[in-house]
């Protein structure tokens, strides 16, 4: 079994098995929050989060929308 290494917001994270973006967001306690997610330079539509598996070398940027005034 090989480790999957990804960069998330500039920080290295490693996983011992492939996970979906939905699972990643659950682990980061971001499930249900308003976010924008970019994977390897491309915006990922929310409807595809459960279909995309992280791959070794992926670079993710996750931005959480903050409300207020």
C-alpha positions in Angstrom: 0.0 0.0 0.0 1.4 3.4 -0.9 0.9 6.7 0.9 -1.0 9.5 -0.9 0.7 12.8 -0.3 -1.3 16.0 -1.2 -0.7 19.7 -0.5 -3.7 21.4 1.1 -3.5 25.2 1.4 0.3 24.9 1.3 0.6 22.1 3.9 1.5 18.5 3.3 -1.1 15.9 4.3 -0.7 12.2 3.9 -3.4 9.5 3.6 -2.9 5.7 3.7 -5.7 5.1 1.1 -7.6 7.1 -1.5 -10.3 9.3 -0.2 -12.9 11.5 -1.9 -13.1 15.3 -1.5 -16.2 14.8 0.5 -14.4 12.6 3.0 -11.5 15.1 3.2 -13.9 17.9 4.0 -15.6 15.8 6.7 -12.1 15.1 8.2 -11.4 18.9 8.1 -14.8 19.6 9.7 -15.8 21.7 6.7 -18.8 19.6 5.6 -21.8 21.8 5.0 -19.8 25.1 5.0 -19.7 27.4 2.1 -16.4 26.7 0.4 -14.6 27.0 -2.9 -12.2 24.2 -3.7 -9.5 24.3 -6.4 -7.7 21.1 -7.4 -4.5 21.4 -9.4 -5.4 24.9 -10.6 -9.0 24.1 -11.5 -12.2 24.9 -9.6 -14.1 21.7 -8.6 -17.9 22.1 -8.7 -19.6 21.1 -5.4 -21.6 18.4 -7.2 -18.4 16.6 -8.0 -16.9 16.4 -4.5 -18.2 12.9 -3.9 -16.9 11.6 -7.3 -13.3 12.8 -7.1 -10.6 10.8 -5.4 -7.5 12.5 -4.1 -4.3 11.4 -6.0 -0.7 11.5 -5.0 0.7 14.9 -5.8 -2.6 16.8 -5.9 -2.5 20.4 -4.8 -5.7 21.8 -3.2 -6.7 25.3 -2.2 -9.8 25.4 0.0 -11.3 28.8 0.8 -14.1 29.1 3.4 -16.7 31.9 2.8 -17.1 34.1 5.8 -20.3 36.1 6.3 -20.6 39.4 8.1 -20.9 43.0 7.7 
